[in-house]
């Protein structure tokens, strides 16, 4: 045994009777290119394979398992997934973080299938090569222990896929459900009656729950995108981990939904028994999530990391470590790591002779906390995984105010991924309370100060300009791209995000990660969780519509 616990969590049920088929699935989702538990992930999977060698078994991902923006990281992840014999991976949004061309190059080395049935891909898109070589398919058939199983894929419909590329576009939900049903029907016509959907549509009534109820032939949904942790087999939701995940399909057959949270904190094990018609026996389902920290590191993965990623280097020590408890705390409360990065941008611009008044980027652009030290691995593979380019532009005061309003001011008004804008060289206060959102007022800003200058947020001056260092992602974000479009042609390149922060840390050597006071961004209301914020947002949008 290589786990810390003595009980193997992947033990099969061994309940299949004559003409029945038992299947064990090791599943993952939204690991976001994590390398810190990658060795533990490999060890856990080794135990799964050992325990399930006498029954049909599969290894599946619900997407966002490959961050294709870093070629070394992609190479490492593909090698690990090849080593564990991953069967299929749903294409999530983060597989597209560096675009179709980079993803196509990544898939060339993959021994597994990338699956997606709901992407419209034109003939000039680089992924046509992966389609031709059958690396990317709508569905795939696998022979396991003498039985055929099929996997269909579904990509997210609410992400940045296709925003920067006109040659690819996800279908809407109605067309996605139709595409899944079409693919399932084709498979059933081939005599395949055990069908799994690898979905990155997200858990919820506008995601996998809707798909389960409106499709025919799907038996299992291995989900992702919403980082939902679903433990057990539940006919109703009783708490945050025991959520409804056993439903009936359009033809009134059982469908079981899984999802293992995110960031490689957990992996999942699903064991089901099919009757001879390919229908799951609801009395013979086992679903559990296991903590990857309960497993030892794999020496194989450790060697791969050293060979591919290079030597780990400590860049700075940390005083008063910052460890956010959840994504809400990380993205919507004052974040010292984000503030230091914002400072680093201005510092780099100053040293480069392109001095800027303020720096600006979206909250999700920098991720995670900081322990006692920050390494080059932290910067490249956790904190700044997208490594966007920082641009310098001269914006009118009015456009700048509108950018902050459209993004941070839309937290309760839009489902187009509004985020807090992190900053340096300025501070601002803004409404994010339900009462204001329902008022219908457009200007959510209360006040804004840039340097020593107070900005009139009600009547910003079109003649005054602000020199802004901004990450390139905002040029394509739905809520602000129209404003940024007028500055795109004259934008000056500064540097890549990772290079900027690495330079800053090497020069400063130590960071104090206690929360800044006074705050740079003041929100009028703090919610208990991201889920609560989204619930209020949905109610506000429904009432306003």
Secondary structure by P-SEA (a helix, b strand, c coil): cccccccccccccccccccbbbbbbbccccccccccaaaaaaaaaaaaaaaccccccbbbbcccccccccaaaaaaaaaaaaaacccccccccccccccaaaaaaaaccccbbbbbccccccccccaaaaaaacccccccccccccbbbbbbbbcccccccccccccbbbbcaaaaaaaaaaaaaaaaaacccbbbbbcccccccccaaaaaaccccccccccccccccccccccccccccccccccccccbbbbbbbbccccccbbbbbbbbbccccccccccccccccccccbbbbaaaaaaaaacccbbbbccccccbbbbcccccccccccaaaaaaaaaaaaaaaaacccccccccccccbbbbbccccccccccccccccbbbbbbbbbcaaaaaaaaaaccccccccccbbbbbbbcccccccccccccccccccccccccccccccccccccccccccccccccccccccccccccccccccccccccaaaaaaaaaaaacccccccccccccccccccccaaaaaaaaaaaaaaac
